[in-house]
Amino acid sequence: MAALALNQVSNFIIAADFNHDGAPDLALLSGVTLIFLGNGDGSFRAAPSINFGGGNPGSIAVADWTKSGNLGLGIYTLVPPQGVGILSGNGDGTFYAGGTAAFDPHSFPGYQFSSADLNGDDLPDLVALGGTSVSVFLNAGPSPPLFFVPGSAASGITSVAPASIATIYAQFPFIAPQLPSVTVNVADSAGVTRPATLFYVSPTQINLEIPACTAPGKAVVTVASSGPPVSGIAFVRNVVPAIFTEQSTASGSGIYPAAYAVTYGPDNQPQTPVLVAACQSNGCSAVPIPRPAGSRVFLELYATGIRNHVSPVSVSLNQGQQGSQSFAPAYAGAQGQFDGLDQVNLEITKLPIVPGYTVLNVDGMVSNAVMFVVE
């Protein structure tokens, strides 16, 4: 019988049949949690390991936490929230995150917890011993189905457009090693399913591009990894104009665009772009945009959800008692370098000095308002 090679000394080991083949498998702690699937002849083969982002210093419990018929794991972890990390089984020797029974690891040494049905509801619970006290964690049963609605990554409005940048906020059942395997598919109202390009994935947030050509209407967005897929509903419109902004000021008095001002001198050559807002830890403030004599000055706004417009885009500037005015931008469309990013170039050479709020009008849809200041 061949020995199992480990990277470091193992403190805890437990045997159970994780993949329903009738052969005992092993879960053991050796820095990370290693899974070895039994071949039925005393030998084992390695399965994907589990890493909570730091060494697992404590015990292992085995139970069917969700009544799925698949054995899962309870692993002591120091990674916040500290406590027993619950991993539900997929039935094939892999696992997905099911939550954490959180407690103070300094009061509850990691090797002093176990699982049993403590209240007769046919669900496995946890009991932890710490010093002279015993804490009980009752299993509340499977979590309710996860539901989410993607929103614009620029404004947060809960509508999205084809080829726009969107964000999903939810408590996804992922653990760190599973993040590279996460996929998102969008099934539109015409019955066509397309994969989404992902920009960022975490257990609580996914940034993505809604696939181009997604039909308007209600779409089903499915997020999948090694655990059961979870779905949400996206409300798709042809355009959903939204301007990317810096954080609002500490007083909440204004929202400044994540934008540049570009000056073209008398020789019609562009000068170095300058940001129109300065941000510190306590908020942002406007940076007045200079307009040298004999030059042309443009504001470059970065947006999403506008490239599919049918009618020309217009810009409205509301200056309070000075009234409002609308005018056409020099350019409004795809930024061309980054997926899903749009750009609006607005000449501000002759605008009045009075600050005001600016919005985009795109096929009858109005964007979020932003503020900038000119000299």
C-alpha positions, 0 to 999 in steps of 0.5 A: 500500500503506497503512502500518501505524500503531504506537504506538511504534518497532518493534525486531523484526518477523517474517513467517509464515502464522499462520492458514493462508490462504496469505498472510504475516502479521506479528508485531512488537514495539512495546511489546506484540507486535502481530499483523497478518494478511495480506490477500494483496494487500500490506495487513494487518488487525490481530489481537489483540495480545499483552502479557506485562504489560510491554514486550517488549524483545527478539526473536521466534521462530516455530515449531510448538512443539506439533506441532499444525500451527499456528505459534506465537511465542517472545517475549523477556519481562522479566516473571517468569519472565524469558526466552522466553515460548512462545505456541502457535498456535490456527491463526487468528492468536491464541495461548495461553500454553505456558510460558517458557524461563527465563533471566537476561535480563541475561546473555542480551540479548533479540535473541540467541536463535533456534529450530531442531531441535537434537537431531533429534526433529522438535521446535523448540528454542531457542538463546540467546547471552549474552556468550561462552556459548551456552545450549540449551533442548530442547523436551520436547514438548506438556505432559501434559493438565492435570487439576484438582479444585475444592475448597471455597474455605473449607476446601480439602476436595475436594468441592463443593456446588451454589451454593457457593464453590469454588477451582481451583488449576492452571497454566492456559494463559492470558496476561493479555489472555485473562483476561476471556474465561475461562469455566467450565462444569460438566457434572453427573452428570445430563448438564446443563451450566451456566455458573459465575459467576467471582469471580477469575481468574488463570493459577494460580487461579480462584474460582467458584460451583458452579452451583445445581441441579448434580446430586450425583455426578461433574461435569466442569468445563471451563475455556476461553479462547482456547486449547484447553479444559482439564477437571477433575473435581468431586465434588459433594455436596448439602452440603459445610459449610465455614467461612471462616477467617483465617490460622492462628497462627504456631505453628499452635495455632488457626484463627480464623473470619473472623467478627463478634460482634454485641451486642444491648443491653437495648434490643434494638438491634444494636451495631457488629459486631467481628471475633473475630480480629486478624491481623498479618503473623506470624499471627492471635490471638483477640480475646475477645468481651465479653458485657455484662450484660443483652445478647445476643451472637451470633457471625456465621460466614461459610460455604459449602456449607450452604444445601441442608441437609435436616435442621436444622443443629447446632453442636458446641462441644468444650471439651476436658476440659469436654466438648462440647455441641451446640445449634441456631444462630439462623440457618443458610442463604444470606447473601443478599448475596453469591453462594455465601456462607452465614451461621450466627448462633450465640448465645454469650451463655451459653457457658462461658468455656473456649475450644473448637473449633466445627464445623457438623454439616450432614446428616451432614457436619462442617465444618472446626473454628474457635476463638473466645474469650469473656469 
